[in-house]
Amino acid sequence: MAGTTGRTWQRWQDWAALVIGVLTALSPLVTTTNAAAAWTMVVLGVVLAATSLWSLAVPGSVASEWVHGVLGVLLFLAPWVMGYSALTGASWTSWVAGVLAVVVAASALPAANAEHRTLAMH
């Protein structure tokens, strides 16, 4: 595992997921929200940011990339499920962040799988 330390903290998709998570968590400060929207965006944003740190620290973790994708889907569905689809700013923040999280997760999966296979061989 010592050979993989040079590759940690370098995958752009995980940095993108970190930025998406932080911006989502902070978005209730600049968008009109209700309690459900604020809590949903803060919690999902913080969890997305935390799992991106996990991915950055352990680039061979395929599970963390799948978690990013699931969180993206949850963010996308949240305005309807949590009842804040009428709040335009909060809804669009969730939709855009959700789509971006799914895109970066899907683009990181091949690299994470390759890293995982490399680690499994050692």
Secondary structure, DSSP 8 states (H G I E B T S, - for coil): -GGGGGGTT--HHHHHHHHHHHHHHHGGGTS---HHHHHHHHHHHHHHHHHHHHHHH-TT-HHHHHHHHHHHHHHHHHHHHTT-TT-HHHHHHHHHHHHHHHHHHHHHHHHHHHHHHHHHH-
